[in-house]
Amino acid sequence: MYNEREVTSSLVLNRRMLIDFDRRQAGAVVYKVSIGAACALEWPSDRMVIQVLDDSTDLVVKDLVKIECQRWKSKGVNIRYEVRQNRKGYKAGALKEGLMRDYVRECEFIAMFDADFQPESDFLLRTIPFLVHNPDIALVQTRWKFVNSDECLLTRFQEMSLDYHFKFEQEAGSIVYSFFGFNGTAGVWRISAINDAGGWKERTTVEDMDLAVRTALLGLKFVYVGAVKVKSELPSTFKAYRFQQHRWSCGPANLFKKMLVEILHNKKVSFWSKLHLLYDFFFVGKITAHTVTFIYYCFAIPVSVFFPEIQIPLWGVVYVPTVITLCKALGSPSSFHLVILWVLFDNVMSLHRIKATITGLLDARRVNEWVVTEKLGDANKTEPAVEGLNDVQVIDVELSTPLVPKLEKRRTRLWDKYNCSEIFVGTCIIICGCYDVLYANKGYYIYLFIQGLAFLVIGFEYIGTRPPSAE
């Protein structure tokens, strides 16, 4: 007689693991909790390597991270602190170089976490079995859980958008065995699948999606496990959020352009799989969605008040948008009362996303712009999720001489302080609303006034939190 659960557990634990911790955006305290969470993962210590990839340019924090890694190493944890001589390829370059280390050759799987992610101690025990028992699975993607979603209205809106992404887009894709993208973190890869797909490439700013598409073209499958949640932090400043959205909109459009021919010529996947990848995932999800949102809600409806012969039917103005909005809001029932504000905010962001999408399609000058998403470190306000982290104390380091010279405060120009494109569009929409009240009488003015006001609020950056000002 034997216990099936014990046999399965033994089979899983005998696999060699690489824990890849990408420390590019951790603040001065967040990295301690995140590294501690990775080191506290339940797995045999002789069969797990913690790899901290530090691509940062902050010399003070870099030294603190190195000290933290040495402290865990002194406790018997197999942790490696890796620093590159250059930042070529950004995250893709760091991950590519990390996999070239000699000790990685003995590992079968790699679990990846960005700097502000804190996995639960049983993360590996709940994800690795999918890869062990099905050789056709290349990736296990888990869900993000946000520790600062209630910080401000901006973080609430992000939570609503990402909840929809996880609950409907990725979970639905996983259930019907269709393609869904890798989120870049909180996932476990089969290392052989990464190598077979050609490894990490630096050609776009969405290296995670690039790898996922190439792996899918090999006929391998992905699994989304929504029950496994990894704590993370949302950007709470609008400037950081805009940079993030530029990368998330520009990168996929650019990748679509670069991989179109490769996907069409692929012989390993079916016609329907290629159609889903090109049409549903890329064209509709990454390009058309932003374009239609802005052109319809922020251009066609406002401009129609100047042309009496243009009559948009009521179902096109009210019924269909309402149904779509309600369906998307089902992902975050606790934030349902914010759905109208969320839609107005999403319409404003469509302006920025359509610009980024066009930039990616045209390979324009900002196509490969990589700005690390700034996090303010609010994740450290929460209690650590894993056991054994309470003994992590902040190391006091006395610095007699600053390692980085203090920068002089530069005078901010008007167009750098405010978002002029949002202010311009908002003003135009309000003018259209006034014309509707005075002359057109189409009844669009209520929507036009509140949508125009939303553009102005965001244009003057009255949303999100303010980062601490430098003294």
ABEGO torsion letter per residue (X at the ends): XBBAAAAAAAAAAABBBBBBBBBAABBAAAAAAAAAAAAABBBBAAABBBBBBBABABAAAAAAAAAAAAAAAAAGBBBBBBBBABABGEAAAAAAAAAABAAAAABABBBBBBAABBBBAAAAAAAAAAAAABAABABBBBBBBBAAAAABAAAAAAAAAAAAAAAAAAAAAAAAGBBBBBAGBGBBBBAAAAAAAGEBBAABABAAAAAAAAAAAAGBBBBBBAABBBBBBBBABAAAAAAAAAAAAAAAAAAAAAAAAAAAABAABBAAAAAAAAAAAAAAAAAAAAAAAAAAAAAAAAAAAABAABBBBAAAAAAAAAAAAAAAAAABAAAAAAAAAAAAAAAAAAAAAAAAAAAAAAGBAAAABBBBBBBAGAAAABBBABBGAAABBBBBBBBABBABBBBBBBBBBAAAABBAAAAAAAAAAAAAAAAAAAAAGAGAAAAAAAAAAAAAAAAAGABEBBBBBBX
